[in-house]
């Protein structure tokens, strides 16, 4: 059974397992910020502290926040002469360090903690927050640097001294862990044909992740154990998910009606989350220990984001409607 999850009344999610035994999802509760109805969560830690952005129904001006439902702190603009920069937080680690981006003539990254900006660094000239910095345990940060010509480099390591990770070619980092391993997507070759592939890298080694028969792969979300979640298209053109650990792949299938999937996160228990779509709707999924659990129905075109805390204590969901410029966020204590 799959229940329709409406933004108006969705205080909980019923679930259905598409493989293995049915798993019960925890109840989701709205994440609220006083005075606004529009909230999007970008990251959450295992204390249940979330980061993201919000805006009012009467304005498109966006503000960044960190905190718990009903009790958040708005991030103030960094002190940059000539600019009123809007900080957009995108990740938070279990030590409470927040990373994100702001625009000040060029894209900049920041790390914020306890009400102040700890550091700021250039991310290049590309005016987008599509590939923001990520902060991991142990004050390790990973980020992409894109120059004015569009060429990109990846850096990872302690905040005070991140090192260049030479992945080669065009690459985009998605995640980093405390060991300074990074994962993301880059251009790879299958035979003589270039393709998009997930990579796992550290300063001395780069490994493309393409399950047997894959024509391409995408995702590249990494946990503290060096395990990676992603998706790929097989030789029959069917999109599947994968969980990679120490040279081994676990492949998982979406429901038969699936037309594609997007992996959006992984935690240290090896739980993988994301969304998939069919002809009519988008749906969330959770993969754990050989079982895919699906939930929710959202119209195609909505921006659906599913996030896990690093150790799996919490799961966050954001549903943003492009047509209505509205967004709602939900949290559940998960133990995933």
HELIX and SHEET records of a PDB file:
HELIX    1   1 UNK A  137  UNK A  139  5                                   3    
SHEET    1   A 5 UNK A  15  UNK A  17  0                                        
SHEET    2   A 5 UNK A 291  UNK A 299 -1                                        
SHEET    3   A 5 UNK A 281  UNK A 288 -1                                        
SHEET    4   A 5 UNK A 272  UNK A 277 -1                                        
SHEET    5   A 5 UNK A 260  UNK A 266 -1                                        
SHEET    1   B 4 UNK A  29  UNK A  30  0                                        
SHEET    2   B 4 UNK A 326  UNK A 333 -1                                        
SHEET    3   B 4 UNK A 314  UNK A 321 -1                                        
SHEET    4   B 4 UNK A 303  UNK A 308 -1                                        
SHEET    1   C 4 UNK A  38  UNK A  44  0                                        
SHEET    2   C 4 UNK A  50  UNK A  55 -1                                        
SHEET    3   C 4 UNK A  63  UNK A  68 -1                                        
SHEET    4   C 4 UNK A  71  UNK A  74 -1                                        
SHEET    1   D 4 UNK A  88  UNK A  92  0                                        
SHEET    2   D 4 UNK A  98  UNK A 103 -1                                        
SHEET    3   D 4 UNK A 107  UNK A 113 -1                                        
SHEET    4   D 4 UNK A 116  UNK A 124 -1                                        
SHEET    1   E 4 UNK A 134  UNK A 136  0                                        
SHEET    2   E 4 UNK A 140  UNK A 146 -1                                        
SHEET    3   E 4 UNK A 152  UNK A 158 -1                                        
SHEET    4   E 4 UNK A 163  UNK A 165 -1                                        
SHEET    1   F 4 UNK A 171  UNK A 176  0                                        
SHEET    2   F 4 UNK A 182  UNK A 190 -1                                        
SHEET    3   F 4 UNK A 193  UNK A 202 -1                                        
SHEET    4   F 4 UNK A 205  UNK A 209 -1                                        
SHEET    1   G 4 UNK A 216  UNK A 222  0                                        
SHEET    2   G 4 UNK A 228  UNK A 233 -1                                        
SHEET    3   G 4 UNK A 239  UNK A 245 -1                                        
SHEET    4   G 4 UNK A 248  UNK A 252 -1                                        
END                                                                             
